[in-house]
Amino acid sequence: MNENGKEQARILRKELHNISFDFVFSSPQKRAVETAEIITGKQAILDDRLDVYNLGEADRLHIRDVKMVGPLPDPSVYKGVEKPEEFVKRVFNFMSDIENKYGKQEKNILICGHRCTTACIGAYSKRVPVDENIFRFSSKTGEYKRFTF
């Protein structure tokens, strides 16, 4: 995480200082873990289901060099590109587990992920819109959203 990211996490820590988080979950990506731990001062519980969308062989290539199909790398060109429905399924599975375990309790849970994972979390909470554009629910860098079960 660069210094700008650390500063954004410190700002969020100040904004959320009055919330005592019972659980802190994070994507295994280093920047997400660092963000969660700066915000809460607690060790994050890592969960692979919160990991960023898997771009397969297209990961780390410059977007101008990637053959795309809509907004995603072409899976017929790049091995390992995650299917959108599988991505949504894994994030929804995580959310379902959290809801089943803690949904009837008064718990504050911080979930730190990525724009794509926060979009899925929002879609889980508010349901997938008819146009399937779940990114309207995503948190931008340095922002957060609150959802309840």
Buried (B, 14 or more C-beta within 10 A) or exposed (E): BEEEBBEBBEEBBEEBEEEEBEBBBBBBBEBBBBBBBBBBEBEBBBBEBBBBBBBBBBBEEEEEEBEEEEEBBEBEBBEEBBEBEEBBEBBBEBBEEBEEEBEEEEEBBBBBBBBBBBBBBBBBBEEBEEEEEBBEBBBEEEEBEEBEB
